[in-house]
Structures are given as C-alpha cells and as structure tokens.
Amino acid sequence: MKWRQLVVLAVVQWLAMALWFSASAVNGALQAEWTLSPSAVSWLTISVQLGFVVGALASAILNLSDRIKPTVLLALCAILGAVVNLVIPLAITTEIGRTAGGFALVIALRMLTGIMLAGVYPTGMKLMATWFASGRGLAIGVLVGALTLGSASPQLINAWAIGTANWRWVMGIASALSALSAVLAILLARVGPHLLSAPCFDWQYFAKVWQDPAIRRANFGYLGHMFELYAMWTWAPKLLVKSFELAQWSARDAALAGFATIAIGGLGCVLAGAWADRVGRTWTTIASLVVSGSCALIAGHLVDFPFWLTIVCLIWGFSVVADSAQFSTAISELCDPRYVGTALTIQTCAGFLLTTLTIYAVPTIQAQLGWPTALSLLALGPVFGIWHMARLRSLPAASKMAGGRK
C-alpha cells in the first residue's frame, strides 16, 4: 500500500509542478510579444520563488497541514494554483502585457502561483512521511524526482506548442495538469498510519539552527546547491535555444533538449537517494556538486557547438538536483526532532530566497559579458557547498546521518 501511495503522490507532484516553469518555458515568446527587458523576464521565475517562500513560511506559522487534512490542502492548493496561472493566458492580452500595470499583474499572479505550490510540495512530503516510518531516503528521492520532472514538463509542452506558435497553450495545459493533480489527490491519495502532529513553528529556534556547527554546515551546503539549481533550470534551456538557433537547428529540438536537461534530474534524484543511504550523504552531495559545478564552467563556452552543449547540459541536469533531497534529509537527522519542521522551513526559505539573486544575475551578466562568464558564476555555489559538506563530514555529529555513513 505504501508503495502505491508513493506512486500516487509522485504523479500528483509531477502534474502540479508543471505550473512552476509554465511562464519561464515560454519567456522568449513573452519577451518578444510584450517587449520585455532581460531583467523583466527574470521576474517571471523570481516571482514564483518569492511566492513559494511566503507560502511555506505562512503554512508553517499557521500550521495549516494540521488544521486542514493534508490531502484536502494539497488538492485545494493545486486547483487554486491552476486557476491563478490560467488567468494569464486567458486575460492578459498583448496590449495589457506591454503596459507596466499589466506586467505587474502577471508578476502578482505568478507570485500567487508560487504561494499555492507551497501547499503542494511540502504537503506531499508530509503525506509521504505518514507512509514511510523508515526508508525515507529513496521515497524522498522519488518525490524530488517527480518535482523535477514536473518542472521540466512545460519545456515538453512547449516543444509541441511551437507548432501552434502560441505560448498560451503551454500555460493553459500546465494549468490543466495541475487541476488533474488535484482530482487525483482527492480520489487516490490517503493519509498513512504514521501521521504525527507537526510542532508549531518556533522563532526562537531560528538562531539555534545557525549556531549548531553541523546544522549550519548542512544548511550552507544546501545554499551552495540552491545558488546554482534554479538559475540553471531557468537559463540552460534558453542557452540551448540560442545555440540551436545559431546552428539553424530545429526550435522544437531545442525545446526537447531543454526538457531533457531538466527532466533527467529526476533519475539523478532517485539514484542519489539510494546511493546516499549506502555511501553517505556528504559523499553523495560532494560528488554531485563537483560534477554540476564543472558543467557550469564548461556549458557557456559551447554555445557554438549544440551537440556537445546538449551532452554537457544533460550531465549538468542529472547532477545539479541529484543531491537536493539529501540536504533536507541531513537536517532531519542532525537537528532536535522536536524542531524538524521549523529547521526544514528555515532551510527551504533561505534557499529559495537565494535563488532569486542568481536567476536575476545570469541574464544581466550575460548581456554584458556573455554566456561563459554568466554561467561560470553559478560554479561559486558548488565550491561553497563542497567546502561546507567536507567540513560537516569531519564533525562528530555527522555520524547521525545515513546510519553512521555520514
């Protein structure tokens, strides 16, 4: 039964997360139609990140997952997210999108979408925990893999919609997928036998999270990871489009390459989840960061070589998110069990706030200095993360992770 529920939750996450990059996947079309600057295009993704932070923090403080049945909360947020996202293709005309007020409305709607997604992903994780009292490493890897696949889905939809030359189809289909996820959540998702009341968010624990050496190192490793992840997911598909255009290759093939670059990370999450339980969390995260950081240094130099760029982007996509679940798992193992919810909320909010800086920085630097410099910037995150995960491994508290495998 628990494995069937894991599949249901993974499918629900996959479908709902299509909302996340539904505008980013078509940012080229939106930039042309609404005459947007590169910095304005960045806000199509940044707004979702900020909304997710607001939603995650509000949900934790209000303890919504205890006040509302988790399956109902998940379905409600998925359907509301679908509706909010759908307003953009249905109501924002070309004329409205070109005005400052109209674009501000789009950003507000994207932020609301992010707030709703904060009720989907964390709630899905809580539902998974009610079924898996043990063996959560692989289960978390599966759910993060589903999130990754869902984040990639708009690129796949866009590959089909290019034939219609209509970005509205992409956002509309993403909303339909999220609405379907809400239906599946209500009909098929169930609360498992290990449901526990979540402790209330504790502001006093905020300082303790950063004072404890082991937890601080794990959080810094996560921040290094997030410094790279969402900027890569946002802009690597754009780089592929540019590279394919220069080589006069198919625009549909470029969109498919963008989809594959993000989607392959789902496989990375599952494999890393199983691997980390065997060899340890620090080794798994360090290996992922080494590979992804190396790809960040290389990718920008390959814009004139679309075949090799695609190969590097696939390796980058596999490694850049493979370690994601391990940072959260490490925090849950290192901190006081009474404050796991607070510690994970703090980690998540800090990480997603950081992503807004690099999502904004990449196109700004690219416009001035080119792709090699802009993407090499992202390698700073893995370097920072590797240092702190290596230091974490040397601490006595590291033996709490992965059954002593560190």
Secondary structure, 3 states (H helix, E strand, C coil): CHHHHHHHHHHHHHHHHHHCCCCHHHHHHHHHHHCCCHHHHHHHHHHHHHHHHHHHHHHHHHCHHHHCCHHHHHHHHHHHHHHHHHHHHHHCCHHHHCCHHHHHHHHHHHHHHHHHHCCCHHHHHHHHHHHCCCCHHHHHHHHHHHHHHHHHHHHHHHHHHHHHCCHHHHHHHHHHHHHHHHHHHHHHCCCCCCCCCCCCCCCCHHHHHHHCHHHHHHHHHHHHHHHHHHHHHHHHHHHHHHHHHHCCCCHHHHHHHHHHHHHHHHHHHHHHHHHHHHHCHHHHHHHHHHHHHHHHHHHHHHCCCHHHHHHHHHHHHHHHCCCHHHHHHHHHHHCCHHHHHHHHHHHHHHHHHHHHHHHHHHHHHHHHHCHHHHHHHHHHHHHHHHHHHHHHHCCHHHHHHHHHCC
